Amino acid sequence: MIYPLIGILFGAVLGALRAKLRGGAGKDIAQWSIVFAIIFGLIGLFILIFIERSYV
């Protein structure tokens, strides 16, 4: 249950840093944070599903 949440937090921070380093305004930083949070949240979800399915 914690992997998607970690992915969302990590993705939001990574997206914000990436946008800020490229000189983005506030809305750019927010957009990149949300996009990266969604991407990394989905990756975390697939990791969670894989781990849960591997225990038989």
Helices and strands as residue ranges (DSSP letters): H 2-21, H 26-54
